[in-house]
Amino acid sequence: MARYLVTTRRDARSEDGPTALAAVSSEPGVTVVSSADPHMVTVEMSPDTADRLRDKLAATTFVEPEIRRGLH
């Protein structure tokens, strides 16, 4: 499984509006890894699931691969 960062678009954020966590928590094939901020969650899912969620949630969220960099 690949890791992705799912974030709520700034223009879609409000106190009673949707959050990234709410958008992905009930989706099949998605495992929430980190959700300290409900508008910015780290999840594990397949690339196919990520593509499906990008299309489904495009109006309210971004779904992008997590990029890790480190010194070797």
Backbone atoms as SQL, in Angstrom:
CREATE TABLE atoms (id INTEGER PRIMARY KEY, chain TEXT, resi INTEGER, resn TEXT, atom TEXT, x REAL, y REAL, z REAL);
INSERT INTO atoms VALUES
  (1, 'A', 1, 'MET', 'N', 0.826, -1.181, 0.000),
  (2, 'A', 1, 'MET', 'CA', 0.000, 0.000, 0.000),
  (3, 'A', 1, 'MET', 'C', 0.875, 1.251, 0.000),
  (4, 'A', 2, 'ALA', 'N', 0.434, 2.236, -0.712),
  (5, 'A', 2, 'ALA', 'CA', 1.136, 3.516, -0.770),
  (6, 'A', 2, 'ALA', 'C', 0.496, 4.498, 0.211),
  (7, 'A', 3, 'ARG', 'N', 1.286, 5.463, 0.655),
  (8, 'A', 3, 'ARG', 'CA', 0.763, 6.484, 1.569),
  (9, 'A', 3, 'ARG', 'C', 0.400, 7.736, 0.795),
  (10, 'A', 4, 'TYR', 'N', -0.705, 8.345, 1.216),
  (11, 'A', 4, 'TYR', 'CA', -1.203, 9.565, 0.584),
  (12, 'A', 4, 'TYR', 'C', -1.576, 10.574, 1.657),
  (13, 'A', 5, 'LEU', 'N', -1.478, 11.838, 1.295),
  (14, 'A', 5, 'LEU', 'CA', -1.921, 12.919, 2.146),
  (15, 'A', 5, 'LEU', 'C', -3.241, 13.424, 1.566),
  (16, 'A', 6, 'VAL', 'N', -4.271, 13.435, 2.388),
  (17, 'A', 6, 'VAL', 'CA', -5.584, 13.905, 1.959),
  (18, 'A', 6, 'VAL', 'C', -5.882, 15.171, 2.753),
  (19, 'A', 7, 'THR', 'N', -6.106, 16.281, 2.056),
  (20, 'A', 7, 'THR', 'CA', -6.344, 17.554, 2.721),
  (21, 'A', 7, 'THR', 'C', -7.631, 18.191, 2.217),
  (22, 'A', 8, 'THR', 'N', -8.295, 18.883, 3.123),
  (23, 'A', 8, 'THR', 'CA', -9.492, 19.628, 2.766),
  (24, 'A', 8, 'THR', 'C', -9.057, 20.913, 2.068),
  (25, 'A', 9, 'ARG', 'N', -9.695, 21.219, 0.951),
  (26, 'A', 9, 'ARG', 'CA', -9.385, 22.480, 0.256),
  (27, 'A', 9, 'ARG', 'C', -9.718, 23.650, 1.179),
  (28, 'A', 10, 'ARG', 'N', -8.890, 24.691, 1.136),
  (29, 'A', 10, 'ARG', 'CA', -9.110, 25.848, 2.010),
  (30, 'A', 10, 'ARG', 'C', -10.486, 26.470, 1.805),
  (31, 'A', 11, 'ASP', 'N', -10.917, 26.570, 0.559),
  (32, 'A', 11, 'ASP', 'CA', -12.213, 27.187, 0.294),
  (33, 'A', 11, 'ASP', 'C', -13.383, 26.306, 0.734),
  (34, 'A', 12, 'ALA', 'N', -13.126, 25.055, 1.076),
  (35, 'A', 12, 'ALA', 'CA', -14.181, 24.145, 1.536),
  (36, 'A', 12, 'ALA', 'C', -14.183, 23.984, 3.051),
  (37, 'A', 13, 'ARG', 'N', -13.238, 24.632, 3.728),
  (38, 'A', 13, 'ARG', 'CA', -13.142, 24.494, 5.188),
  (39, 'A', 13, 'ARG', 'C', -14.130, 25.416, 5.888),
  (40, 'A', 14, 'SER', 'N', -14.855, 24.858, 6.814),
  (41, 'A', 14, 'SER', 'CA', -15.740, 25.619, 7.684),
  (42, 'A', 14, 'SER', 'C', -15.989, 24.780, 8.925),
  (43, 'A', 15, 'GLU', 'N', -16.565, 25.391, 9.947),
  (44, 'A', 15, 'GLU', 'CA', -16.787, 24.664, 11.195),
  (45, 'A', 15, 'GLU', 'C', -17.720, 23.477, 11.024),
  (46, 'A', 16, 'ASP', 'N', -18.702, 23.602, 10.154),
  (47, 'A', 16, 'ASP', 'CA', -19.665, 22.518, 9.979),
  (48, 'A', 16, 'ASP', 'C', -19.523, 21.825, 8.623),
  (49, 'A', 17, 'GLY', 'N', -18.458, 22.161, 7.896),
  (50, 'A', 17, 'GLY', 'CA', -18.249, 21.572, 6.572),
  (51, 'A', 17, 'GLY', 'C', -17.539, 20.242, 6.632),
  (52, 'A', 18, 'PRO', 'N', -17.352, 19.638, 5.470),
  (53, 'A', 18, 'PRO', 'CA', -16.688, 18.328, 5.414),
  (54, 'A', 18, 'PRO', 'C', -15.208, 18.431, 5.767),
  (55, 'A', 19, 'THR', 'N', -14.680, 17.354, 6.321),
  (56, 'A', 19, 'THR', 'CA', -13.243, 17.275, 6.600),
  (57, 'A', 19, 'THR', 'C', -12.660, 16.139, 5.781),
  (58, 'A', 20, 'ALA', 'N', -11.364, 16.181, 5.613),
  (59, 'A', 20, 'ALA', 'CA', -10.676, 15.101, 4.901),
  (60, 'A', 20, 'ALA', 'C', -10.880, 13.783, 5.633),
  (61, 'A', 21, 'LEU', 'N', -10.824, 13.823, 6.955),
  (62, 'A', 21, 'LEU', 'CA', -11.009, 12.600, 7.741),
  (63, 'A', 21, 'LEU', 'C', -12.392, 12.002, 7.506),
  (64, 'A', 22, 'ALA', 'N', -13.423, 12.814, 7.539),
  (65, 'A', 22, 'ALA', 'CA', -14.777, 12.319, 7.305),
  (66, 'A', 22, 'ALA', 'C', -14.932, 11.767, 5.891),
  (67, 'A', 23, 'ALA', 'N', -14.248, 12.386, 4.941),
  (68, 'A', 23, 'ALA', 'CA', -14.364, 11.966, 3.541),
  (69, 'A', 23, 'ALA', 'C', -13.761, 10.582, 3.292),
  (70, 'A', 24, 'VAL', 'N', -12.698, 10.234, 4.007),
  (71, 'A', 24, 'VAL', 'CA', -12.013, 8.968, 3.724),
  (72, 'A', 24, 'VAL', 'C', -12.255, 7.866, 4.753),
  (73, 'A', 25, 'SER', 'N', -12.759, 8.209, 5.926),
  (74, 'A', 25, 'SER', 'CA', -12.844, 7.218, 7.005),
  (75, 'A', 25, 'SER', 'C', -13.764, 6.046, 6.702),
  (76, 'A', 26, 'SER', 'N', -14.774, 6.236, 5.890),
  (77, 'A', 26, 'SER', 'CA', -15.691, 5.132, 5.589),
  (78, 'A', 26, 'SER', 'C', -15.455, 4.513, 4.212),
  (79, 'A', 27, 'GLU', 'N', -14.393, 4.930, 3.545),
  (80, 'A', 27, 'GLU', 'CA', -14.104, 4.403, 2.210),
  (81, 'A', 27, 'GLU', 'C', -13.445, 3.034, 2.299),
  (82, 'A', 28, 'PRO', 'N', -13.909, 2.076, 1.527),
  (83, 'A', 28, 'PRO', 'CA', -13.266, 0.758, 1.526),
  (84, 'A', 28, 'PRO', 'C', -11.860, 0.833, 0.933),
  (85, 'A', 29, 'GLY', 'N', -10.938, 0.099, 1.547),
  (86, 'A', 29, 'GLY', 'CA', -9.567, 0.054, 1.045),
  (87, 'A', 29, 'GLY', 'C', -8.683, 1.181, 1.524),
  (88, 'A', 30, 'VAL', 'N', -9.189, 2.019, 2.441),
  (89, 'A', 30, 'VAL', 'CA', -8.423, 3.150, 2.966),
  (90, 'A', 30, 'VAL', 'C', -8.149, 2.918, 4.449),
  (91, 'A', 31, 'THR', 'N', -6.878, 3.011, 4.843),
  (92, 'A', 31, 'THR', 'CA', -6.482, 2.891, 6.242),
  (93, 'A', 31, 'THR', 'C', -5.916, 4.223, 6.692),
  (94, 'A', 32, 'VAL', 'N', -6.526, 4.829, 7.698),
  (95, 'A', 32, 'VAL', 'CA', -6.050, 6.107, 8.233),
  (96, 'A', 32, 'VAL', 'C', -4.829, 5.839, 9.107),
  (97, 'A', 33, 'VAL', 'N', -3.724, 6.521, 8.793),
  (98, 'A', 33, 'VAL', 'CA', -2.471, 6.359, 9.532),
  (99, 'A', 33, 'VAL', 'C', -2.305, 7.465, 10.564),
  (100, 'A', 34, 'SER', 'N', -2.668, 8.695, 10.195),
  (101, 'A', 34, 'SER', 'CA', -2.526, 9.842, 11.085),
  (102, 'A', 34, 'SER', 'C', -3.683, 10.798, 10.840),
  (103, 'A', 35, 'SER', 'N', -4.326, 11.223, 11.938),
  (104, 'A', 35, 'SER', 'CA', -5.475, 12.120, 11.781),
  (105, 'A', 35, 'SER', 'C', -5.543, 13.166, 12.890),
  (106, 'A', 36, 'ALA', 'N', -4.403, 13.646, 13.362),
  (107, 'A', 36, 'ALA', 'CA', -4.383, 14.659, 14.421),
  (108, 'A', 36, 'ALA', 'C', -5.126, 15.918, 13.977),
  (109, 'A', 37, 'ASP', 'N', -5.012, 16.279, 12.718),
  (110, 'A', 37, 'ASP', 'CA', -5.748, 17.396, 12.130),
  (111, 'A', 37, 'ASP', 'C', -6.759, 16.787, 11.161),
  (112, 'A', 38, 'PRO', 'N', -8.060, 16.917, 11.418),
  (113, 'A', 38, 'PRO', 'CA', -9.043, 16.268, 10.554),
  (114, 'A', 38, 'PRO', 'C', -9.078, 16.815, 9.129),
  (115, 'A', 39, 'HIS', 'N', -8.456, 17.967, 8.910),
  (116, 'A', 39, 'HIS', 'CA', -8.395, 18.529, 7.559),
  (117, 'A', 39, 'HIS', 'C', -7.159, 18.068, 6.792),
  (118, 'A', 40, 'MET', 'N', -6.235, 17.367, 7.480),
  (119, 'A', 40, 'MET', 'CA', -5.021, 16.881, 6.836),
  (120, 'A', 40, 'MET', 'C', -4.690, 15.508, 7.414),
  (121, 'A', 41, 'VAL', 'N', -5.028, 14.457, 6.687),
  (122, 'A', 41, 'VAL', 'CA', -4.820, 13.104, 7.184),
  (123, 'A', 41, 'VAL', 'C', -3.876, 12.332, 6.273),
  (124, 'A', 42, 'THR', 'N', -3.139, 11.433, 6.874),
  (125, 'A', 42, 'THR', 'CA', -2.278, 10.529, 6.129),
  (126, 'A', 42, 'THR', 'C', -2.968, 9.183, 6.089),
  (127, 'A', 43, 'VAL', 'N', -3.044, 8.601, 4.889),
  (128, 'A', 43, 'VAL', 'CA', -3.736, 7.331, 4.718),
  (129, 'A', 43, 'VAL', 'C', -2.882, 6.382, 3.893),
  (130, 'A', 44, 'GLU', 'N', -3.201, 5.109, 3.982),
  (131, 'A', 44, 'GLU', 'CA', -2.612, 4.100, 3.111),
  (132, 'A', 44, 'GLU', 'C', -3.729, 3.546, 2.244),
  (133, 'A', 45, 'MET', 'N', -3.456, 3.446, 0.939),
  (134, 'A', 45, 'MET', 'CA', -4.423, 2.902, -0.007),
  (135, 'A', 45, 'MET', 'C', -3.711, 2.584, -1.310),
  (136, 'A', 46, 'SER', 'N', -4.379, 1.862, -2.149),
  (137, 'A', 46, 'SER', 'CA', -3.803, 1.513, -3.440),
  (138, 'A', 46, 'SER', 'C', -3.887, 2.715, -4.387),
  (139, 'A', 47, 'PRO', 'N', -3.047, 2.759, -5.407),
  (140, 'A', 47, 'PRO', 'CA', -3.124, 3.833, -6.391),
  (141, 'A', 47, 'PRO', 'C', -4.494, 3.898, -7.085),
  (142, 'A', 48, 'ASP', 'N', -5.124, 2.761, -7.311),
  (143, 'A', 48, 'ASP', 'CA', -6.456, 2.759, -7.930),
  (144, 'A', 48, 'ASP', 'C', -7.488, 3.424, -7.025),
  (145, 'A', 49, 'THR', 'N', -7.412, 3.135, -5.736),
  (146, 'A', 49, 'THR', 'CA', -8.323, 3.761, -4.787),
  (147, 'A', 49, 'THR', 'C', -8.066, 5.261, -4.728),
  (148, 'A', 50, 'ALA', 'N', -6.804, 5.666, -4.755),
  (149, 'A', 50, 'ALA', 'CA', -6.467, 7.090, -4.748),
  (150, 'A', 50, 'ALA', 'C', -7.047, 7.789, -5.976),
  (151, 'A', 51, 'ASP', 'N', -6.943, 7.173, -7.132),
  (152, 'A', 51, 'ASP', 'CA', -7.508, 7.763, -8.348),
  (153, 'A', 51, 'ASP', 'C', -9.020, 7.913, -8.236),
  (154, 'A', 52, 'ARG', 'N', -9.668, 6.902, -7.694),
  (155, 'A', 52, 'ARG', 'CA', -11.122, 6.942, -7.525),
  (156, 'A', 52, 'ARG', 'C', -11.521, 8.066, -6.570),
  (157, 'A', 53, 'LEU', 'N', -10.783, 8.203, -5.451),
  (158, 'A', 53, 'LEU', 'CA', -11.106, 9.255, -4.492),
  (159, 'A', 53, 'LEU', 'C', -10.812, 10.642, -5.042),
  (160, 'A', 54, 'ARG', 'N', -9.756, 10.781, -5.836),
  (161, 'A', 54, 'ARG', 'CA', -9.471, 12.079, -6.468),
  (162, 'A', 54, 'ARG', 'C', -10.671, 12.536, -7.282),
  (163, 'A', 55, 'ASP', 'N', -11.221, 11.631, -8.062),
  (164, 'A', 55, 'ASP', 'CA', -12.378, 11.965, -8.891),
  (165, 'A', 55, 'ASP', 'C', -13.615, 12.240, -8.033),
  (166, 'A', 56, 'LYS', 'N', -13.857, 11.400, -7.052),
  (167, 'A', 56, 'LYS', 'CA', -15.056, 11.502, -6.211),
  (168, 'A', 56, 'LYS', 'C', -15.055, 12.752, -5.336),
  (169, 'A', 57, 'LEU', 'N', -13.880, 13.110, -4.782),
  (170, 'A', 57, 'LEU', 'CA', -13.792, 14.178, -3.797),
  (171, 'A', 57, 'LEU', 'C', -13.172, 15.469, -4.321),
  (172, 'A', 58, 'ALA', 'N', -13.049, 15.612, -5.616),
  (173, 'A', 58, 'ALA', 'CA', -12.323, 16.733, -6.212),
  (174, 'A', 58, 'ALA', 'C', -12.831, 18.107, -5.774),
  (175, 'A', 59, 'ALA', 'N', -14.099, 18.237, -5.490),
  (176, 'A', 59, 'ALA', 'CA', -14.656, 19.539, -5.121),
  (177, 'A', 59, 'ALA', 'C', -14.247, 19.993, -3.720),
  (178, 'A', 60, 'THR', 'N', -13.890, 19.048, -2.842),
  (179, 'A', 60, 'THR', 'CA', -13.622, 19.420, -1.448),
  (180, 'A', 60, 'THR', 'C', -12.250, 19.032, -0.920),
  (181, 'A', 61, 'THR', 'N', -11.546, 18.106, -1.584),
  (182, 'A', 61, 'THR', 'CA', -10.271, 17.638, -1.031),
  (183, 'A', 61, 'THR', 'C', -9.209, 17.445, -2.109),
  (184, 'A', 62, 'PHE', 'N', -7.967, 17.441, -1.654),
  (185, 'A', 62, 'PHE', 'CA', -6.820, 17.067, -2.481),
  (186, 'A', 62, 'PHE', 'C', -6.367, 15.683, -2.020),
  (187, 'A', 63, 'VAL', 'N', -5.966, 14.839, -2.949),
  (188, 'A', 63, 'VAL', 'CA', -5.404, 13.524, -2.641),
  (189, 'A', 63, 'VAL', 'C', -4.072, 13.448, -3.370),
  (190, 'A', 64, 'GLU', 'N', -2.977, 13.468, -2.611),
  (191, 'A', 64, 'GLU', 'CA', -1.639, 13.482, -3.192),
  (192, 'A', 64, 'GLU', 'C', -0.746, 12.439, -2.539),
  (193, 'A', 65, 'PRO', 'N', 0.171, 11.859, -3.296),
  (194, 'A', 65, 'PRO', 'CA', 1.107, 10.899, -2.697),
  (195, 'A', 65, 'PRO', 'C', 1.967, 11.578, -1.636),
  (196, 'A', 66, 'GLU', 'N', 2.256, 10.849, -0.568),
  (197, 'A', 66, 'GLU', 'CA', 3.154, 11.368, 0.464),
  (198, 'A', 66, 'GLU', 'C', 4.582, 11.215, -0.045),
  (199, 'A', 67, 'ILE', 'N', 5.336, 12.265, 0.047),
  (200, 'A', 67, 'ILE', 'CA', 6.729, 12.235, -0.403),
  (201, 'A', 67, 'ILE', 'C', 7.619, 12.321, 0.829),
  (202, 'A', 68, 'ARG', 'N', 8.489, 11.343, 0.968),
  (203, 'A', 68, 'ARG', 'CA', 9.419, 11.318, 2.097),
  (204, 'A', 68, 'ARG', 'C', 10.827, 11.506, 1.554),
  (205, 'A', 69, 'ARG', 'N', 11.555, 12.361, 2.239),
  (206, 'A', 69, 'ARG', 'CA', 12.954, 12.556, 1.861),
  (207, 'A', 69, 'ARG', 'C', 13.787, 12.412, 3.118),
  (208, 'A', 70, 'GLY', 'N', 14.942, 11.847, 2.944),
  (209, 'A', 70, 'GLY', 'CA', 15.825, 11.692, 4.088),
  (210, 'A', 70, 'GLY', 'C', 17.271, 11.584, 3.638),
  (211, 'A', 71, 'LEU', 'N', 18.158, 11.779, 4.551),
  (212, 'A', 71, 'LEU', 'CA', 19.587, 11.652, 4.267),
  (213, 'A', 71, 'LEU', 'C', 19.990, 10.201, 4.458),
  (214, 'A', 72, 'HIS', 'N', 20.817, 9.706, 3.587),
  (215, 'A', 72, 'HIS', 'CA', 21.272, 8.329, 3.689),
  (216, 'A', 72, 'HIS', 'C', 22.668, 8.265, 4.221);
